[in-house]
Amino acid sequence: MARITLDDLAHSYDRHPRGDADYALKPMTLTWRDGGAYALLGSSGCGKTTLLNIISGLVRPSRGRVLFGDRDVTNLPTAARDIAQVFQFPVVYDTMTVRQNLAFPLKNRGVPEAEIARRVAGVAAMIGMEETLDRRARGLTADAKQKISLGRGMVRHDVNAILFDEPLTVIDPHMKWELRTQLKSLHREFGHTMIYVTHDQTEALTFADEVVVMSEGRVVQAGTPQSLFDRPEHTFVGYFIGSPGMNLLDAQVDGATARVAGAAVPLAAPYRLNAGRVQIGIRPDAARLSGGGDGIPFRLERVEDVGHHRILRGRVGDQPFNVVQGEGAPIPADADRVTLDPARIGVFVDDWRVEPQERAA
């Protein structure tokens, strides 16, 4: 196991990058502690897999260093890094049995037969393949083959890190939850450093101790799942984390008041802002629907009942706006306004959170 440091790392697939737009990964510096569980989260094309492949040695970065502990591994091949990698689509040996596939990494390292048998049995139980251990991999379903890939990545105890590149894409939805839970249990038991790439926020937030959110090749925020939800540092994080995501409204902010769609919105503290596009952000559960009186003009378009709560979808001016309220809470017949909890409003300039005056001072 190892602490992993990305030191001033950046990468371009262009041999002669001329500017920021030519970089698939913008400059970043990150340190992941030994034994931590991390997720790289973002939409397709944001650079997650490129970053994972740099860590594994499949791609050499254009600049910067990759350190495992104090050891610079930037120029080392994958085989010299002692990592296990599980890819998005299954990579198995079709002519081998499930047992032989799972045992293969251990046999290559000369692990005693008794220990191989013990570890293979344990991993097979974890991935639910005890009954198929002696079947050949050829002919198994795609999700069964991916479970073999997962098991082969987890059977070793001597790795610096286990890297997962969207490993549950082909897994049956009911099995996904179970495997995520088992991966978390495995992490607690053996303490491997684990890095998990996904575009699915549920996978990231349930698996990882710390989530690194990426957008357009840039790390926009790294933190615990709770901190990402409560205090997004970038509008992408606010919108991407949560279901539904954070409401974002164009605004003018003067001191402790924001003006949105012609209405005054009180803020918890005063702000002094520089030039740029100003928005306020609020989670749907921190907004309340009302009829008349104070608040921002709101047009309710539809109600979605999702079981333990309802999502009221509508618009503030021409901007979409969602309100989440409890299943039993009434919807006023004359509902045409929303009021916002000042303590939970974030202020953003050009997509980045800004601090109120007293905190920034």
C-alpha positions in Angstrom: 0.0 0.0 0.0 1.2 3.5 -0.6 0.4 7.2 -0.2 -0.1 8.5 -3.8 1.0 12.1 -4.7 0.3 13.8 -8.0 2.8 16.7 -8.1 2.0 19.5 -10.5 0.6 17.0 -12.9 -0.9 17.8 -16.3 -1.3 16.0 -19.6 -2.0 16.8 -23.2 -2.4 14.3 -26.1 -1.1 17.1 -28.3 2.7 16.9 -28.7 3.0 20.7 -28.7 0.2 22.1 -26.6 -0.3 25.8 -27.0 -2.8 26.7 -24.3 -5.2 25.5 -21.6 -7.6 24.1 -24.1 -5.0 21.6 -25.5 -4.7 19.9 -22.1 -6.9 16.8 -21.3 -5.8 17.3 -17.7 -5.2 20.8 -16.3 -2.4 21.2 -13.7 -3.2 19.6 -10.4 -1.5 18.7 -7.1 -3.2 16.0 -5.0 -2.2 13.7 -2.2 -4.1 10.5 -1.3 -3.2 9.0 2.0 -2.1 5.4 2.3 -5.1 3.1 2.8 -7.7 5.6 1.8 -10.8 5.0 -0.4 -11.1 7.6 -3.2 -13.4 8.3 -6.1 -12.8 10.3 -9.3 -16.2 11.6 -10.2 -17.3 13.5 -13.3 -19.2 13.3 -16.6 -17.8 11.5 -19.6 -14.7 13.1 -21.2 -13.7 15.0 -18.1 -10.3 13.3 -17.7 -11.0 10.7 -15.1 -9.7 7.7 -17.0 -6.7 9.6 -18.3 -5.7 10.4 -14.7 -6.2 6.8 -13.6 -4.1 5.6 -16.5 -1.3 8.0 -15.5 -1.4 6.6 -12.0 -1.2 3.0 -13.3 1.6 3.8 -15.8 -0.4 3.2 -18.9 0.0 6.9 -19.8 3.1 9.1 -19.1 2.1 12.6 -18.1 3.2 15.6 -20.1 4.4 17.3 -17.0 4.7 16.7 -13.2 5.4 13.6 -11.2 3.6 10.6 -9.7 4.9 9.5 -6.3 4.1 6.3 -4.4 5.2 7.2 -0.9 8.5 8.9 -1.5 9.3 6.9 -4.6 9.0 8.7 -8.0 7.3 6.2 -10.3 6.5 8.6 -13.2 8.7 6.8 -15.7 8.2 3.3 -14.4 6.1 0.8 -16.3 2.8 -0.6 -14.9 4.4 -3.9 -13.9 6.9 -2.1 -11.6 4.2 -0.2 -9.7 2.6 -3.1 -7.9 -1.0 -2.0 -8.7 -4.1 -3.9 -9.6 -6.4 -2.4 -12.2 -10.0 -3.3 -13.0 -11.3 -1.9 -16.3 -14.7 -0.9 -17.4 -15.2 -4.0 -19.5 -14.2 -7.5 -18.4 -10.7 -8.8 -19.1 -10.6 -12.5 -18.4 -8.9 -15.6 -19.7 -11.7 -17.5 -21.5 -9.9 -20.8 -21.6 -9.4 -20.8 -17.8 -11.9 -21.7 -15.1 -13.2 -19.0 -12.7 -10.9 -20.5 -10.0 -7.9 -20.3 -12.3 -8.6 -16.8 -13.3 -8.9 -15.7 -9.7 -5.7 -17.6 -8.8 -3.6 -16.3 -11.7 -2.2 -13.1 -10.1 -1.2 -15.2 -7.0 0.4 -18.0 -8.9 2.5 -15.5 -10.8 3.9 -14.3 -7.5 4.7 -17.7 -6.1 2.1 -17.6 -3.3 1.7 -21.0 -1.6 -1.1 -23.2 -2.8 -2.9 -23.3 0.5 -2.9 -19.5 0.7 -4.1 -19.3 -2.9 -7.0 -21.6 -2.1 -7.9 -19.6 0.9 -7.9 -16.2 -0.8 -9.7 -17.5 -3.9 -12.5 -19.0 -1.8 -12.9 -15.7 0.1 -13.1 -13.6 -3.0 -15.4 -16.1 -4.7 -17.8 -15.8 -1.8 -17.6 -12.0 -1.9 -18.5 -11.9 -5.6 -21.1 -14.6 -5.4 -19.3 -17.1 -7.7 -18.7 -20.1 -5.3 -20.9 -22.3 -7.4 -19.1 -21.5 -10.7 -15.5 -21.8 -9.6 -14.8 -24.8 -11.8 -16.6 -23.5 -14.9 -14.6 -22.1 -17.8 -15.0 -18.3 -18.2 -16.0 -18.8 -21.9 -19.8 -18.7 -22.1 -20.4 -16.7 -18.9 -22.4 -13.5 -19.0 -20.7 -10.1 -19.3 -21.5 -9.3 -15.7 -20.2 -12.6 -14.5 -16.9 -12.0 -16.3 -16.7 -8.5 -14.8 -17.1 -10.1 -11.3 -14.1 -12.3 -12.2 -12.2 -9.1 -13.1 -13.1 -7.5 -9.8 -12.2 -10.6 -7.9 -8.8 -10.9 -9.6 -8.1 -7.2 -8.8 -8.9 -7.8 -5.1 -7.3 -11.2 -4.5 -3.8 -9.8 -4.0 -2.8 -8.3 -0.6 0.6 -6.9 -1.6 -0.6 -4.1 -4.0 0.2 -0.4 -3.6 -3.2 0.5 -4.9 -6.3 -1.0 -6.6 -7.6 1.1 -9.4 -11.2 0.7 -10.6 -12.3 2.2 -14.0 -16.1 2.3 -13.9 -16.1 -1.4 -13.0 -19.8 -1.8 -12.5 -21.0 -0.6 -15.9 -22.0 -4.1 -17.1 -23.1 -5.4 -13.7 -26.8 -6.1 -13.1 -28.3 -3.1 -11.2 -29.3 -5.3 -8.2 -25.8 -6.6 -8.0 -24.2 -3.2 -8.1 -25.4 -2.2 -4.6 -24.1 -5.5 -3.2 -20.7 -5.3 -4.8 -20.3 -1.6 -3.7 -21.0 -2.7 -0.2 -18.6 -5.6 -0.5 -15.8 -3.4 -1.9 -16.3 -1.1 1.1 -16.1 -4.0 3.5 -12.9 -5.3 1.8 -11.4 -1.9 2.1 -12.1 -1.8 5.8 -10.7 -5.3 6.3 -7.5 -5.0 4.3 -6.9 -1.3 4.1 -5.8 -1.1 0.4 -5.5 2.3 -1.2 -8.5 2.2 -3.6 -9.2 4.7 -6.4 -12.6 4.3 -8.1 -13.5 6.1 -11.4 -17.2 6.7 -12.0 -19.7 9.1 -13.5 -22.3 7.9 -11.1 -22.6 10.0 -8.0 -24.3 7.3 -6.0 -21.3 4.9 -6.6 -18.8 7.6 -5.7 -20.6 8.9 -2.6 -21.3 5.4 -1.1 -17.9 4.0 -1.8 -15.4 6.8 -1.1 -14.0 8.5 2.0 -13.0 11.4 -0.3 -14.4 12.3 -3.7 -12.4 14.2 -6.3 -14.9 16.0 -8.7 -13.5 16.7 -12.2 -14.9 18.9 -14.9 -13.3 19.5 -18.3 -9.9 18.1 -17.2 -9.8 20.1 -14.0 -10.2 19.1 -10.4 -12.9 21.5 -9.2 -13.2 20.1 -5.6 -12.0 17.3 -3.4 -13.6 16.4 -0.1 -15.9 14.2 1.8 -19.3 13.4 0.3 -21.0 15.5 3.0 -18.7 18.6 2.3 -19.4 18.3 -1.4 -23.1 18.4 -0.7 -23.2 21.0 2.0 -20.6 23.4 0.6 -19.8 23.0 -3.2 -16.9 25.2 -4.2 -17.9 25.3 -7.9 -21.3 25.4 -9.6 -20.6 22.1 -11.4 -20.2 20.3 -8.0 -23.4 21.9 -6.8 -25.3 20.8 -9.8 -23.7 17.3 -10.3 -23.9 16.2 -6.6 -27.5 15.7 -5.4 -30.7 14.5 -6.9 -31.9 16.9 -8.0 -28.8 19.0 -8.0 -28.4 22.5 -6.6 -30.6 25.3 -8.0 -28.5 28.0 -9.6 -30.0 31.4 -10.3 -28.5 34.5 -11.9 -28.5 37.3 -9.4 -27.2 40.7 -8.5 -25.7 40.9 -5.0 -25.4 44.1 -3.0 -24.2 43.6 0.6 -26.5 41.1 2.3 -29.2 41.1 -0.3 -29.5 39.3 -3.7 -31.9 40.3 -6.3 -33.4 37.5 -8.4 -36.2 37.9 -10.9 -37.0 41.3 -9.5 -37.3 40.0 -5.9 -35.1 40.7 -2.9 -33.5 37.6 -1.3 -31.8 38.0 2.1 -28.4 36.5 2.5 -26.8 35.3 5.8 -23.9 37.8 5.5 -22.8 40.7 3.3 -20.7 40.2 0.2 -18.4 42.5 -1.8 -18.0 41.1 -5.3 -15.8 41.8 -8.2 -17.0 41.8 -11.8 -18.2 38.6 -13.3 -21.3 36.4 -13.7 -23.0 36.2 -10.3 -25.3 33.4 -9.2 -26.8 32.2 -6.0 -27.1 28.5 -5.3 -29.5 26.7 -3.0 -30.3 23.0 -2.4 -33.9 22.0 -3.3 -34.6 21.0 0.3 -33.7 24.5 1.5 -36.4 26.2 -0.5 -40.1 26.5 0.5 -43.1 27.0 -1.7 -45.8 29.6 -0.7 -48.7 31.5 -2.1 -48.2 35.3 -2.4 -46.3 37.4 0.1 -42.4 37.4 0.2 -40.2 35.3 -2.0 -39.1 34.8 -5.6 -41.8 34.5 -8.3 -42.1 30.8 -9.1 -44.1 28.9 -11.7 -44.9 25.3 -10.8 -44.9 23.0 -13.8 -45.1 19.4 -12.4 -44.9 17.3 -9.2 -42.9 14.1 -9.1 -43.7 11.7 -6.2 -40.5 9.6 -5.5 -41.8 7.9 -2.3 -40.5 9.5 0.8 -40.6 13.0 -0.7 -41.9 15.0 -3.7 -40.0 17.0 -6.2 -41.8 20.2 -7.3 -40.3 21.2 -10.6 -40.9 24.7 -12.0 -39.2 27.9 -13.1 -38.0 31.2 -11.7 -38.2 33.4 -14.8 -36.7 31.3 -17.6 -34.4 29.3 -15.1 -35.3 25.8 -13.9 -35.9 25.5 -10.2 -36.7 22.5 -8.0 -38.2 22.3 -4.5 -38.0 19.1 -2.4 -40.7 18.6 0.3 -41.9 15.8 2.5 -44.5 13.4 1.2 -47.2 14.7 3.5 -46.5 18.4 3.2 -49.4 20.3 1.4 -48.8 22.2 -1.8 -50.6 25.6 -1.6 -53.3 25.9 -4.2 -52.1 29.5 -5.0 -48.4 28.6 -4.9 -46.5 31.2 -6.9 -43.4 32.0 -4.7 -40.4 30.3 -3.2 -38.5 31.4 -0.2 -34.9 30.4 0.5 -33.1 29.6 3.7 -30.4 32.4 4.0 -28.0 30.1 5.9 -27.8 27.7 3.0 -27.4 30.1 0.1 -24.1 30.0 -1.6 -22.8 32.9 -3.8 -20.8 32.2 -6.9 -18.9 34.4 -9.3 -17.9 32.9 -12.6 -18.8 29.5 -11.2 -16.6 29.6 -8.1 -17.9 30.1 -4.6 -17.0 33.4 -2.9 -16.8 34.1 0.8 -18.8 36.7 2.6 -17.0 39.9 3.7 -16.3 38.9 7.3 -14.9 35.5 6.3 -12.8 36.8 3.5 -11.3 39.6 5.7 
